[in-house]
Amino acid sequence: MKITEQKNGNYTTFERTFPSGYYLVKLYQQGELTDKIMCDDYSNARAYLASFNKIAKNDSRVTA
């Protein structure tokens, strides 16, 4: 599993599930699961990971 954490505390995870071989990409904002996607193609999963990392980095939510 690969975890990428941003300076604002948001993070993404990237993992390959076994035995199915699917790729699972998740986006967490402020500790809560915001979005997830399961792909059967590595290049599509990496594209989602890049998009989720941009969302995590540019999160404009205000913390209370």
MMTF fields as JSON, N, C-alpha, C and O atoms, coordinates in Angstrom:
{
  "mmtfVersion": "1.0.0",
  "mmtfProducer": "UNKNOWN",
  "numBonds": 255,
  "numAtoms": 256,
  "numGroups": 64,
  "numChains": 1,
  "numModels": 1,
  "chainsPerModel": [1],
  "groupsPerChain": [64],
  "chainIdList": ["A"],
  "bondAtomList": [4, 2, 8, 6, 12, 10, 16, 14, 20, 18, 24, 22, 28, 26, 32, 30, 36, 34, 40, 38, 44, 42, 48, 46, 52, 50, 56, 54, 60, 58, 64, 62, 68, 66, 72, 70, 76, 74, 80, 78, 84, 82, 88, 86, 92, 90, 96, 94, 100, 98, 104, 102, 108, 106, 112, 110, 116, 114, 120, 118, 124, 122, 128, 126, 132, 130, 136, 134, 140, 138, 144, 142, 148, 146, 152, 150, 156, 154, 160, 158, 164, 162, 168, 166, 172, 170, 176, 174, 180, 178, 184, 182, 188, 186, 192, 190, 196, 194, 200, 198, 204, 202, 208, 206, 212, 210, 216, 214, 220, 218, 224, 222, 228, 226, 232, 230, 236, 234, 240, 238, 244, 242, 248, 246, 252, 250],
  "bondOrderList": [1, 1, 1, 1, 1, 1, 1, 1, 1, 1, 1, 1, 1, 1, 1, 1, 1, 1, 1, 1, 1, 1, 1, 1, 1, 1, 1, 1, 1, 1, 1, 1, 1, 1, 1, 1, 1, 1, 1, 1, 1, 1, 1, 1, 1, 1, 1, 1, 1, 1, 1, 1, 1, 1, 1, 1, 1, 1, 1, 1, 1, 1, 1],
  "groupList": [{"groupName": "MET", "atomNameList": ["N", "CA", "C", "O"], "elementList": ["N", "C", "C", "O"], "formalChargeList": [0, 0, 0, 0], "bondAtomList": [1, 0, 2, 1, 3, 2], "bondOrderList": [1, 1, 2], "singleLetterCode": "M", "chemCompType": "L-PEPTIDE LINKING"}, {"groupName": "LYS", "atomNameList": ["N", "CA", "C", "O"], "elementList": ["N", "C", "C", "O"], "formalChargeList": [0, 0, 0, 0], "bondAtomList": [1, 0, 2, 1, 3, 2], "bondOrderList": [1, 1, 2], "singleLetterCode": "K", "chemCompType": "L-PEPTIDE LINKING"}, {"groupName": "ILE", "atomNameList": ["N", "CA", "C", "O"], "elementList": ["N", "C", "C", "O"], "formalChargeList": [0, 0, 0, 0], "bondAtomList": [1, 0, 2, 1, 3, 2], "bondOrderList": [1, 1, 2], "singleLetterCode": "I", "chemCompType": "L-PEPTIDE LINKING"}, {"groupName": "THR", "atomNameList": ["N", "CA", "C", "O"], "elementList": ["N", "C", "C", "O"], "formalChargeList": [0, 0, 0, 0], "bondAtomList": [1, 0, 2, 1, 3, 2], "bondOrderList": [1, 1, 2], "singleLetterCode": "T", "chemCompType": "L-PEPTIDE LINKING"}, {"groupName": "GLU", "atomNameList": ["N", "CA", "C", "O"], "elementList": ["N", "C", "C", "O"], "formalChargeList": [0, 0, 0, 0], "bondAtomList": [1, 0, 2, 1, 3, 2], "bondOrderList": [1, 1, 2], "singleLetterCode": "E", "chemCompType": "L-PEPTIDE LINKING"}, {"groupName": "GLN", "atomNameList": ["N", "CA", "C", "O"], "elementList": ["N", "C", "C", "O"], "formalChargeList": [0, 0, 0, 0], "bondAtomList": [1, 0, 2, 1, 3, 2], "bondOrderList": [1, 1, 2], "singleLetterCode": "Q", "chemCompType": "L-PEPTIDE LINKING"}, {"groupName": "ASN", "atomNameList": ["N", "CA", "C", "O"], "elementList": ["N", "C", "C", "O"], "formalChargeList": [0, 0, 0, 0], "bondAtomList": [1, 0, 2, 1, 3, 2], "bondOrderList": [1, 1, 2], "singleLetterCode": "N", "chemCompType": "L-PEPTIDE LINKING"}, {"groupName": "GLY", "atomNameList": ["N", "CA", "C", "O"], "elementList": ["N", "C", "C", "O"], "formalChargeList": [0, 0, 0, 0], "bondAtomList": [1, 0, 2, 1, 3, 2], "bondOrderList": [1, 1, 2], "singleLetterCode": "G", "chemCompType": "PEPTIDE LINKING"}, {"groupName": "TYR", "atomNameList": ["N", "CA", "C", "O"], "elementList": ["N", "C", "C", "O"], "formalChargeList": [0, 0, 0, 0], "bondAtomList": [1, 0, 2, 1, 3, 2], "bondOrderList": [1, 1, 2], "singleLetterCode": "Y", "chemCompType": "L-PEPTIDE LINKING"}, {"groupName": "PHE", "atomNameList": ["N", "CA", "C", "O"], "elementList": ["N", "C", "C", "O"], "formalChargeList": [0, 0, 0, 0], "bondAtomList": [1, 0, 2, 1, 3, 2], "bondOrderList": [1, 1, 2], "singleLetterCode": "F", "chemCompType": "L-PEPTIDE LINKING"}, {"groupName": "ARG", "atomNameList": ["N", "CA", "C", "O"], "elementList": ["N", "C", "C", "O"], "formalChargeList": [0, 0, 0, 0], "bondAtomList": [1, 0, 2, 1, 3, 2], "bondOrderList": [1, 1, 2], "singleLetterCode": "R", "chemCompType": "L-PEPTIDE LINKING"}, {"groupName": "PRO", "atomNameList": ["N", "CA", "C", "O"], "elementList": ["N", "C", "C", "O"], "formalChargeList": [0, 0, 0, 0], "bondAtomList": [1, 0, 2, 1, 3, 2], "bondOrderList": [1, 1, 2], "singleLetterCode": "P", "chemCompType": "L-PEPTIDE LINKING"}, {"groupName": "SER", "atomNameList": ["N", "CA", "C", "O"], "elementList": ["N", "C", "C", "O"], "formalChargeList": [0, 0, 0, 0], "bondAtomList": [1, 0, 2, 1, 3, 2], "bondOrderList": [1, 1, 2], "singleLetterCode": "S", "chemCompType": "L-PEPTIDE LINKING"}, {"groupName": "LEU", "atomNameList": ["N", "CA", "C", "O"], "elementList": ["N", "C", "C", "O"], "formalChargeList": [0, 0, 0, 0], "bondAtomList": [1, 0, 2, 1, 3, 2], "bondOrderList": [1, 1, 2], "singleLetterCode": "L", "chemCompType": "L-PEPTIDE LINKING"}, {"groupName": "VAL", "atomNameList": ["N", "CA", "C", "O"], "elementList": ["N", "C", "C", "O"], "formalChargeList": [0, 0, 0, 0], "bondAtomList": [1, 0, 2, 1, 3, 2], "bondOrderList": [1, 1, 2], "singleLetterCode": "V", "chemCompType": "L-PEPTIDE LINKING"}, {"groupName": "ASP", "atomNameList": ["N", "CA", "C", "O"], "elementList": ["N", "C", "C", "O"], "formalChargeList": [0, 0, 0, 0], "bondAtomList": [1, 0, 2, 1, 3, 2], "bondOrderList": [1, 1, 2], "singleLetterCode": "D", "chemCompType": "L-PEPTIDE LINKING"}, {"groupName": "CYS", "atomNameList": ["N", "CA", "C", "O"], "elementList": ["N", "C", "C", "O"], "formalChargeList": [0, 0, 0, 0], "bondAtomList": [1, 0, 2, 1, 3, 2], "bondOrderList": [1, 1, 2], "singleLetterCode": "C", "chemCompType": "L-PEPTIDE LINKING"}, {"groupName": "ALA", "atomNameList": ["N", "CA", "C", "O"], "elementList": ["N", "C", "C", "O"], "formalChargeList": [0, 0, 0, 0], "bondAtomList": [1, 0, 2, 1, 3, 2], "bondOrderList": [1, 1, 2], "singleLetterCode": "A", "chemCompType": "L-PEPTIDE LINKING"}],
  "groupTypeList": [0, 1, 2, 3, 4, 5, 1, 6, 7, 6, 8, 3, 3, 9, 4, 10, 3, 9, 11, 12, 7, 8, 8, 13, 14, 1, 13, 8, 5, 5, 7, 4, 13, 3, 15, 1, 2, 0, 16, 15, 15, 8, 12, 6, 17, 10, 17, 8, 13, 17, 12, 9, 6, 1, 2, 17, 1, 6, 15, 12, 10, 14, 3, 17],
  "groupIdList": [1, 2, 3, 4, 5, 6, 7, 8, 9, 10, 11, 12, 13, 14, 15, 16, 17, 18, 19, 20, 21, 22, 23, 24, 25, 26, 27, 28, 29, 30, 31, 32, 33, 34, 35, 36, 37, 38, 39, 40, 41, 42, 43, 44, 45, 46, 47, 48, 49, 50, 51, 52, 53, 54, 55, 56, 57, 58, 59, 60, 61, 62, 63, 64],
  "secStructList": [7, 3, 3, 3, 3, 7, 6, 6, 1, 7, 3, 3, 3, 3, 3, 3, 7, 6, 6, 6, 7, 7, 3, 3, 3, 3, 3, 3, 3, 6, 6, 3, 3, 3, 3, 3, 3, 3, 3, 1, 1, 2, 2, 2, 2, 2, 2, 2, 2, 2, 2, 2, 2, 2, 2, 2, 2, 6, 7, 7, 7, 7, 7, 7],
  "xCoordList": [0.845, 0.0, 0.897, 1.899, 0.52, 1.233, 0.317, -0.831, 0.827, 0.073, 0.813, 2.016, 0.074, 0.645, -0.109, -1.302, 0.609, -0.019, 0.398, 1.566, -0.561, -0.318, -0.052, -0.292, 0.436, 0.746, -0.482, -0.373, -1.66, -2.888, -3.53, -4.592, -2.909, -3.419, -4.242, -4.516, -4.642, -5.376, -4.413, -3.217, -4.935, -4.061, -4.805, -6.033, -4.003, -4.533, -3.849, -2.725, -4.558, -3.967, -4.106, -5.069, -3.119, -3.092, -2.661, -1.591, -3.487, -3.139, -3.691, -4.642, -3.076, -3.55, -4.168, -3.543, -5.397, -6.104, -5.768, -5.539, -5.744, -5.487, -6.661, -7.233, -7.067, -6.48, -7.022, -6.605, -7.947, -8.582, -7.639, -7.787, -6.661, -5.717, -6.201, -5.549, -7.33, -7.817, -6.987, -6.355, -6.995, -6.305, -7.342, -8.364, -7.083, -8.01, -7.343, -6.263, -8.007, -7.495, -8.52, -9.705, -8.053, -8.952, -8.437, -7.23, -9.376, -9.069, -9.679, -10.874, -8.847, -9.293, -9.07, -7.976, -10.117, -10.021, -10.456, -11.551, -9.589, -9.818, -10.125, -10.956, -9.449, -9.584, -10.77, -10.925, -11.612, -12.803, -12.66, -12.135, -13.125, -13.108, -14.053, -15.253, -13.5, -14.279, -14.662, -15.789, -13.723, -13.973, -13.09, -12.014, -13.56, -12.758, -13.137, -14.248, -12.194, -12.427, -11.655, -10.562, -12.221, -11.55, -11.385, -12.361, -10.15, -9.839, -9.196, -8.525, -9.403, -8.732, -7.514, -6.812, -7.255, -6.139, -5.195, -5.642, -3.901, -2.921, -2.841, -2.784, -2.835, -2.692, -3.9, -3.738, -5.084, -6.269, -6.206, -6.57, -5.751, -5.635, -4.625, -4.866, -3.504, -2.502, -3.054, -2.723, -3.88, -4.498, -5.445, -5.462, -6.229, -7.11, -6.289, -6.658, -5.176, -4.328, -3.793, -3.78, -3.359, -2.857, -3.965, -3.719, -5.167, -6.296, -6.654, -6.891, -6.693, -7.016, -5.945, -6.266, -4.674, -3.605, -3.768, -3.515, -4.188, -4.43, -5.587, -5.52, -6.642, -7.791, -7.357, -7.705, -6.597, -6.141, -5.244, -5.321, -4.406, -3.479, -4.194, -3.812, -5.215, -5.897, -7.218, -8.076, -7.395, -8.641, -8.826, -7.952, -9.965, -10.232, -11.237, -11.754, -11.524, -12.46, -11.853, -10.649, -12.699, -12.26, -12.444, -13.517, -11.404, -11.52, -12.014, -11.609, -12.881, -13.454, -12.744, -13.082],
  "yCoordList": [-1.167, 0.0, 1.239, 1.299, 2.205, 3.475, 4.556, 4.685, 5.334, 6.421, 7.72, 7.829, 8.712, 10.026, 11.049, 11.276, 11.668, 12.658, 14.059, 14.308, 14.964, 16.361, 17.177, 16.701, 18.383, 19.247, 19.614, 19.872, 19.64, 20.011, 18.823, 18.98, 17.649, 16.483, 15.533, 14.413, 15.941, 15.053, 14.028, 14.292, 12.858, 11.841, 10.918, 10.842, 10.223, 9.242, 7.911, 7.857, 6.828, 5.496, 4.821, 5.048, 3.981, 3.246, 1.827, 1.615, 0.85, -0.536, -1.474, -1.155, -2.627, -3.688, -4.768, -5.251, -5.144, -6.137, -7.536, -7.744, -8.475, -9.865, -10.699, -10.381, -11.719, -12.303, -11.713, -12.132, -10.744, -10.238, -9.443, -9.457, -8.742, -7.961, -6.569, -5.874, -6.151, -4.8, -3.782, -4.116, -2.544, -1.448, -0.595, -0.242, -0.264, 0.504, 1.826, 1.846, 2.933, 4.274, 4.987, 5.033, 5.546, 6.225, 7.614, 7.854, 8.534, 9.909, 10.177, 9.972, 10.639, 10.99, 12.479, 12.995, 13.163, 14.578, 14.76, 14.355, 15.373, 15.6, 14.287, 14.247, 13.216, 11.92, 11.091, 9.964, 11.605, 10.881, 10.462, 11.215, 9.267, 8.789, 9.643, 9.702, 10.306, 11.202, 10.539, 10.692, 9.798, 9.18, 7.952, 7.871, 6.997, 5.813, 5.283, 5.497, 4.59, 3.997, 2.691, 2.577, 1.708, 0.439, 0.26, 0.32, 0.04, -0.08, -1.434, -2.004, -1.931, -3.165, -2.885, -3.817, -1.63, -1.23, -0.319, 0.646, -0.62, 0.127, 1.591, 2.476, 1.859, 3.244, 4.095, 5.267, 3.533, 4.271, 4.536, 5.618, 3.563, 3.736, 4.831, 5.636, 4.879, 5.92, 7.302, 8.295, 7.374, 8.644, 9.126, 10.312, 8.214, 8.581, 9.018, 9.971, 8.33, 8.702, 10.122, 10.899, 10.458, 11.811, 12.847, 13.9, 12.551, 13.471, 13.606, 14.711, 12.485, 12.515, 13.275, 13.984, 13.138, 13.882, 15.383, 16.159, 15.802, 17.223, 17.737, 18.84, 16.947, 17.337, 17.455, 18.422, 16.475, 16.484, 17.684, 18.282, 18.029, 19.141, 20.48, 21.375, 20.642, 21.92, 22.01, 22.813, 21.212, 21.228, 22.584, 23.054, 23.209, 24.546, 24.515, 25.563, 23.344, 23.276, 23.929, 23.838, 24.584, 25.256, 24.3, 23.722, 24.132, 23.276, 24.094, 25.243, 23.513, 24.243, 23.866, 24.373],
  "zCoordList": [0.0, 0.0, 0.0, 0.712, -0.797, -0.847, -0.287, -0.711, 0.671, 1.273, 0.984, 1.222, 0.463, 0.195, 1.026, 0.825, 1.969, 2.844, 2.425, 2.126, 2.408, 2.06, 3.321, 4.43, 3.159, 4.3, 5.116, 6.315, 4.476, 5.182, 5.915, 6.517, 5.872, 6.592, 5.747, 6.18, 4.562, 3.669, 3.081, 2.96, 2.715, 2.148, 1.188, 1.175, 0.387, -0.549, -0.284, 0.215, -0.632, -0.557, -1.907, -2.64, -2.223, -3.477, -3.155, -2.583, -3.519, -3.221, -4.278, -4.991, -4.355, -5.246, -4.377, -3.434, -4.698, -3.909, -4.414, -5.605, -3.499, -3.848, -3.406, -2.363, -4.092, -5.296, -6.593, -7.673, -6.515, -7.736, -8.623, -9.845, -8.027, -8.804, -9.167, -9.946, -8.616, -8.866, -8.093, -7.091, -8.564, -7.895, -7.193, -7.78, -5.944, -5.126, -4.751, -4.162, -5.105, -4.83, -3.951, -4.281, -2.821, -1.884, -1.574, -1.549, -1.337, -0.953, 0.413, 0.621, 1.344, 2.684, 2.898, 2.669, 3.338, 3.666, 5.105, 5.495, 5.888, 7.318, 8.037, 8.944, 7.627, 8.274, 7.845, 8.316, 6.971, 6.53, 5.074, 4.255, 4.755, 3.384, 2.548, 2.815, 1.53, 0.687, -0.622, -1.093, -1.216, -2.513, -2.654, -2.062, -3.447, -3.737, -5.106, -5.592, -5.713, -7.03, -7.106, -6.552, -7.788, -8.017, -9.522, -10.27, -9.963, -11.387, -11.669, -10.808, -12.858, -13.259, -14.129, -14.523, -14.431, -15.278, -14.485, -13.866, -14.502, -13.722, -14.147, -13.293, -15.439, -15.901, -15.501, -15.162, -15.537, -15.082, -13.577, -13.118, -12.827, -11.382, -11.055, -10.155, -11.764, -11.538, -11.918, -11.269, -12.947, -13.331, -12.228, -11.901, -11.658, -10.543, -9.339, -8.653, -9.073, -7.948, -8.122, -7.168, -9.31, -9.571, -9.344, -8.756, -9.806, -9.608, -8.13, -7.644, -7.42, -5.993, -5.215, -4.262, -5.607, -4.941, -5.138, -4.216, -6.329, -6.575, -5.73, -5.188, -5.616, -4.787, -3.332, -2.655, -2.849, -1.463, -1.18, -0.107, -2.128, -1.928, -1.928, -1.174, -2.747, -2.926, -2.179, -2.544, -1.153, -0.383, 0.277, 1.006, 0.017, 0.559, 1.699, 2.085, 2.246, 3.36, 4.586, 4.829, 5.348, 6.571, 7.732, 7.902, 8.528, 9.716, 10.883, 11.062, 11.669, 12.824, 14.096, 15.165]
}
